[in-house]
Amino acid sequence: MIELPIHDRTGKKVETLSIDEADLGGEVRPNLLKQAYVMFHSNRRQGSARTKSRGMVEGSTRKLYRQKGTGNARMGTVRTIIRRGGGVAFAKTKKTETFRKKMPRRMRRLANRNALLAKLVDQEVLCVDSLDMDTPRTKDVESTLKALGVNRTCLIALRPDQRNVALSSRNIDDADTIRVDQLNAFELLNHRFLVIDKASLQSFLDGSAWSTGNGSDDKEAA
């Protein structure tokens, strides 16, 4: 069992939450996490990169100078592939290219939970008794992060009804927010710390966070 300390907004430990490693995959699985990370990363690519051939580049077709008598090498138009600003040999002109990868749903779910286990093992999960705010105020969130010892990038997992916290975190450097029902391996591994309140963490662990079927576990990576 992992004993996760629960802090209040001032950083003081108020209680402890016991988490069973078996619910998160039992052990950290690097190969699974890498496969999930590569899938999420690939599925974010637009696939819209293109290059122009010499026939697509704007420019005159006039020969730059006469063939002989100048002492220079022979040269044709400015659009030739060996000149700066010219076309590209074997240009990539396909309008869209897909880089999408897939993983079975059970593997995605396990990867998401296993990424949380990796954070717990490294003591990079900072759990607060409550993050609720009546009004948006960036200074309050900054003071909470400072009290928790956040000195690197952090991901703040929130419930849909915690909009004030999301608004208060938008202007904080190196801090990103995500809905707890969309928490995934890619975002967890891309940030040093995970900041989450007790209710949100328990909803993730027991599966109620995505009970409506709208969570990241039931989706392909965007």
C-alpha positions as CSV (number, residue, x, y, z in Angstrom):
1,M,0.0,0.0,0.0
2,I,1.1,3.5,-0.8
3,E,0.5,6.1,2.0
4,L,-0.2,9.4,0.3
5,P,-0.2,12.4,2.6
6,I,-3.1,14.9,2.3
7,H,-2.3,18.6,2.8
8,D,-4.4,21.6,3.3
9,R,-3.9,24.9,1.3
10,T,-1.1,26.0,3.6
11,G,1.0,22.8,3.0
12,K,0.2,21.3,6.4
13,K,-0.4,17.5,6.5
14,V,-3.9,16.8,7.7
15,E,-4.4,13.1,6.9
16,T,-3.2,10.1,4.9
17,L,-4.8,8.3,2.0
18,S,-4.0,4.6,1.4
19,I,-3.7,3.5,-2.3
20,D,-3.4,-0.1,-3.4
21,E,-0.7,-0.5,-6.1
22,A,-2.6,-3.4,-7.6
23,D,-5.4,-1.0,-8.7
24,L,-2.8,1.0,-10.7
25,G,-1.0,-2.0,-12.4
26,G,1.0,-3.4,-9.5
27,E,4.3,-2.1,-10.7
28,V,5.6,0.6,-13.0
29,R,5.7,-0.7,-16.6
30,P,8.1,1.5,-18.7
31,N,7.4,-0.3,-22.0
32,L,3.7,0.3,-21.6
33,L,4.2,3.9,-20.7
34,K,6.5,4.5,-23.6
35,Q,4.0,3.0,-26.0
36,A,1.2,5.1,-24.7
37,Y,3.3,8.3,-24.8
38,V,4.3,7.7,-28.4
39,M,0.7,7.0,-29.3
40,F,-0.6,10.3,-27.7
41,H,2.3,12.2,-29.2
42,S,1.8,10.8,-32.7
43,N,-2.0,11.5,-32.6
44,R,-1.3,15.2,-32.0
45,R,0.6,15.6,-35.3
46,Q,-1.4,17.5,-38.0
47,G,0.3,15.8,-40.9
48,S,-0.1,18.9,-43.0
49,A,3.6,19.6,-43.8
50,R,4.2,20.1,-47.6
51,T,7.0,21.3,-49.9
52,K,6.9,22.9,-53.4
53,S,8.5,21.5,-56.5
54,R,10.2,23.8,-59.0
55,G,7.0,24.0,-61.0
56,M,5.1,25.3,-57.9
57,V,7.6,28.0,-56.9
58,E,7.0,31.6,-58.1
59,G,9.7,33.1,-60.3
60,S,10.7,33.8,-63.8
61,T,11.5,31.1,-66.3
62,R,14.1,33.3,-68.0
63,K,17.6,31.9,-68.2
64,L,19.7,33.9,-65.7
65,Y,22.7,34.5,-68.0
66,R,24.0,33.2,-71.3
67,Q,25.3,29.7,-71.5
68,K,28.9,30.5,-72.5
69,G,31.5,33.2,-72.1
70,T,30.8,34.3,-68.5
71,G,33.2,31.9,-66.8
72,N,30.4,30.7,-64.5
73,A,28.8,27.3,-64.4
74,R,25.7,26.8,-66.6
75,M,22.6,28.0,-65.0
76,G,18.9,27.9,-65.9
77,T,16.0,29.5,-64.1
78,V,15.9,30.8,-60.5
79,R,13.4,28.0,-59.7
80,T,15.9,25.2,-60.0
81,I,16.4,23.0,-57.0
82,I,20.0,24.0,-56.4
83,R,19.3,27.6,-55.8
84,R,18.1,29.2,-52.6
85,G,14.4,29.8,-52.7
86,G,14.0,27.3,-55.5
87,G,11.9,24.2,-55.6
88,V,12.5,20.9,-53.9
89,A,13.4,17.7,-55.6
90,F,10.7,15.0,-55.0
91,A,8.5,17.5,-53.3
92,K,6.1,16.4,-50.6
93,T,2.8,17.5,-52.0
94,K,0.3,15.2,-50.3
95,K,-2.3,17.4,-48.7
96,T,-2.7,15.3,-45.5
97,E,-0.8,12.5,-43.9
98,T,-2.0,10.5,-40.9
99,F,0.3,9.5,-38.1
100,R,-2.4,8.0,-35.9
101,K,-1.6,5.1,-33.7
102,K,-4.0,2.9,-31.7
103,M,-3.9,1.0,-28.5
104,P,-6.5,-1.4,-27.1
105,R,-8.8,0.3,-24.6
106,R,-7.7,-1.9,-21.7
107,M,-4.0,-1.0,-22.5
108,R,-4.9,2.7,-22.5
109,R,-6.7,2.5,-19.2
110,L,-3.8,0.6,-17.7
111,A,-1.2,3.1,-19.0
112,N,-3.2,6.0,-17.6
113,R,-3.3,4.4,-14.1
114,N,0.3,3.2,-14.4
115,A,1.5,6.7,-15.1
116,L,-0.2,7.8,-11.9
117,L,1.6,4.9,-10.1
118,A,4.9,6.2,-11.4
119,K,4.1,9.6,-10.0
120,L,3.2,8.2,-6.6
121,V,6.3,6.1,-6.4
122,D,8.5,9.2,-7.2
123,Q,6.5,11.2,-4.6
124,E,5.4,13.7,-7.3
125,V,1.6,13.6,-6.5
126,L,0.6,16.5,-4.2
127,C,-2.8,15.9,-2.8
128,V,-4.9,18.7,-1.2
129,D,-7.9,18.2,1.0
130,S,-9.8,20.8,-1.2
131,L,-9.1,23.1,-4.1
132,D,-12.5,24.7,-4.3
133,M,-12.6,28.5,-4.7
134,D,-15.6,30.9,-4.4
135,T,-14.0,33.5,-6.8
136,P,-11.1,33.3,-9.3
137,R,-7.9,34.6,-7.7
138,T,-4.5,33.7,-9.2
139,K,-2.6,34.7,-6.1
140,D,-4.4,32.1,-4.0
141,V,-3.4,29.3,-6.4
142,E,0.2,30.5,-6.5
143,S,0.4,30.5,-2.7
144,T,-1.0,27.0,-2.6
145,L,1.5,25.7,-5.1
146,K,4.4,27.4,-3.2
147,A,3.2,25.9,0.1
148,L,3.1,22.4,-1.5
149,G,6.7,22.8,-2.7
150,V,6.0,23.0,-6.5
151,N,9.2,24.2,-8.1
152,R,8.9,22.6,-11.5
153,T,6.1,22.1,-14.1
154,C,2.9,20.9,-12.6
155,L,-0.4,19.6,-13.8
156,I,-3.6,20.5,-11.8
157,A,-6.4,18.0,-12.2
158,L,-9.8,19.4,-11.6
159,R,-13.4,18.4,-11.6
160,P,-15.8,20.2,-14.1
161,D,-17.3,22.2,-11.3
162,Q,-14.0,23.7,-10.3
163,R,-14.0,26.4,-13.0
164,N,-12.7,29.1,-10.6
165,V,-9.5,27.1,-10.0
166,A,-9.0,26.7,-13.8
167,L,-9.5,30.4,-14.3
168,S,-7.0,31.2,-11.5
169,S,-4.3,29.0,-12.9
170,R,-4.2,30.3,-16.5
171,N,-1.6,32.9,-15.9
172,I,0.8,30.8,-13.8
173,D,4.0,29.8,-15.5
174,D,4.6,26.1,-15.9
175,A,1.2,25.2,-14.5
176,D,-1.4,23.5,-16.7
177,T,-4.9,22.3,-15.9
178,I,-6.8,19.2,-17.0
179,R,-10.2,17.7,-16.2
180,V,-9.7,14.7,-14.0
181,D,-11.8,12.6,-16.4
182,Q,-9.3,13.4,-19.1
183,L,-6.2,12.6,-17.1
184,N,-3.9,10.5,-19.3
185,A,-0.4,9.1,-19.4
186,F,0.9,11.8,-21.9
187,E,0.0,14.7,-19.7
188,L,1.2,13.0,-16.5
189,L,4.6,12.2,-17.9
190,N,5.0,15.7,-19.4
191,H,4.8,17.4,-16.0
192,R,6.9,16.9,-12.9
193,F,4.1,17.3,-10.3
194,L,0.5,16.4,-10.2
195,V,-1.7,18.6,-8.0
196,I,-5.1,17.1,-7.2
197,D,-7.6,17.3,-4.4
198,K,-8.7,14.2,-2.5
199,A,-12.2,14.0,-4.0
200,S,-10.8,14.2,-7.6
201,L,-8.2,11.6,-6.9
202,Q,-10.7,9.2,-5.4
203,S,-13.0,9.6,-8.4
204,F,-10.1,8.7,-10.6
205,L,-9.1,5.7,-8.6
206,D,-12.7,4.2,-8.3
207,G,-13.5,5.0,-12.0
208,S,-16.4,7.3,-11.2
209,A,-14.6,10.3,-12.9
210,W,-15.5,8.9,-16.4
211,S,-18.6,7.0,-15.5
212,T,-20.5,9.0,-18.3
213,G,-18.2,7.5,-20.9
214,N,-16.6,10.9,-21.8
215,G,-13.3,10.4,-20.1
216,S,-9.9,9.9,-21.7
217,D,-10.0,6.2,-21.0
218,D,-12.9,5.7,-23.5
219,K,-11.4,7.9,-26.2
220,E,-8.6,7.6,-28.8
221,A,-5.9,10.1,-28.1
222,A,-6.7,13.4,-29.6
